[in-house]
Amino acid sequence: MEKNKSWKTLFAAFFRIGLFTFGGGFAMLPLIEKEVVEKLGWAEKEEILDIFALAQSVPGAIGVNTAVFIGGRLYGVPGAIVALLGVVTPSILIILIIAQFFVQFQTNPYVASAFNGVRAAVVGLIAAAAVRVGREAIIDRFGLVIALGALLLSVFKIIPVIWVMVLGGLSGYLYYTTKGGQG
């Protein structure tokens, strides 16, 4: 976990993630995984999945929460703040720039078309992140059943997402701590 560990690297890594991610927190996940696991070695592949799960289970954007957890893991509270500043600074700067020219951007058909393309690409990024996380997180048939159940419950808004997560956690705990779930 110590590889490439410095305040500057922490800020720069999350600044890059914030700068090159459009579409919210879930679109950040592939970039976070690549940067934190593959490039910088701050977490193992299995650990990043746990961090993503934890980041989703608390209020706030998953990408921002993940940055805070990783920064905190490396440097405690100051590291969490540095990572948070790194990931949100690009958005703040871009919003300030766009606010200056909002009226011109709002009616420009080229800009509107570009944003339509970006939105479509974000769907692809989120789908890719879901497939990658699913490959690592679904380890058996029970996990597949839970994943599909969670998908259906959340897509059709049968119960609130927080209850989907609570039920998934409770089901996993009960299954994997009994004889039937030992493998």
N, C-alpha and C positions, 0 to 999 in steps of 0.2 A: 504494500500500500504506500510505501514511502517514495516510490519512483516519481520523479519530476514534481516534488512537493515544494512549493513556495507560494507566498501570498500573491505575487505577480502572476504566476502560472494559474493559480486558482481563479483570480479575477479574469484573466485573459480567456481561460477556457470557457467560463460561463458567459462572458461577453460575446465570444464567437457563437455560442449556442443561441443566445438571445438575438444576435444580429442576423443569423441565417435561418431562423425558424419563423415561418408564417403559419398562422392557423391555430395558435394556442398551445397549451401544455402537452397534449398528446402527440402533437407533431414534433415536439422536442425530443421525445423518447429515443428515437433512433440516433440522433446526434449526441445525446447525453451518453448513451451506451457506447458509441464509437469513441467518444472523447475520454470518458471516465474509465472504461474497461480496457479498450483496445489500445488507445494512444498513450494515456497517462498511467494506467495500471493502479488507479486508486481503489478499485473494487474488482472482485471476481464476477464472472457472468451470473452466478447464482445469487451473489449478494445484491447486484443491481436490481434483480427481480424483486427481492425482498424490499429494497429501498423504494422501488416503484409502487409496490403494494402499500407500503406504509404511507408514502406521499399521497396516494389516492384516498387513503382512509381518514385523512385529516382535512379540515376546511382549507380551501385555497386551490390555486392552480397546481396541477401535478408537476409541471416543469419547474415552477418556482419552489415548491415544497421539496422536490428532489435536490435542487441546488442547495437549499438550506440544510438538508440532512447531510449531504456530502461535505459541504463546507464545515458544518459542525463536527462531523466525524474526523476531519483532518485537523481542525484548529479550535474546536469548541465554539463558543458563542461568537467570538470575533470572526472566525472562519465562516460561520453561517451568514454573518452580515456581509462579508466580502463577496461570497458567492451570490447572495441575494442582490447586492448592488451590481455585480457583473451581469447577471441574467436580465435584470430589469432596465439597466441603463440604455441599451440600444432602443428598446421600445419607447422609453421616455423621449429620447432624442428624436426618433422618427416621428412620434406624435407631435412634438413641438414644431418640427419642420413642416409636417403636413398641415398643422393648424394655421401656419402662416399663409399657405397657398390653397386652403380647403375649397374656396369658391371656384377657383380655376380647375382643380382636380375633380370636383364633384360633377361637372358637366362635360368633362373631356372623355369622348368615347374610347380613346386608346387606353386611358388609365382604367376605365370601367372594364374593358376587355381583358386587360392584364390581370386585374383582380379576379375576374371569372376564372382565368387559367390558374392562378395561384390557389384559389379555393378548390379546384379540381385536383391539383397536385397534393394539397393537404390531405384530401381523402385517401389518396394513395399512400402517403407517408404514415397516416394513422393505421391503415390496413396492414402495411408492412410491419409496423411496430407490434400490432396485435398478433400477427403470425409468428414473429420472432419470440415474443414473450410466451405465446401459447406453446411453442415447441419446447421451451425450457420448463414451463410451469405445469403442463399437463403430463404427468408421469405414468398414469394408468387409466383404466376405463372409468373408475370413479371420478377422477379429475376431469375427464372429458364430459361426463354426465353433469357435473357441477358447472363446468364452463358453458355448456349448451343451455342448461337451465337458467343460469345467470343472464345469458344473452337474451333468451326469450322473455324472461321477467323484466329486463330493462328495456328491450326494444318495444315491447307492447305496454310498457309502463303499468304493469300489474301491481307492483309494489315499489315504494321508493328505493333508490339505489343504495342508500345506507342499509336498508333491511336485506337487500340482496347480498351485500358484503357480510353483514352479521350472520345471516343464514349460511353463507358459504364457509365462513370461518368456523362456525359451530358444527356444521356437517363434517368438515375436514377434521376437526378435533375429535369428534365422536368416532368417525370412521377409522382414522389412523391410530387411535389409542386402543382400539379393540382388536381382538384376534383376527377378524375379517379384513382389517386394513393394514396388516403388517407388511405388505409388499406393494 
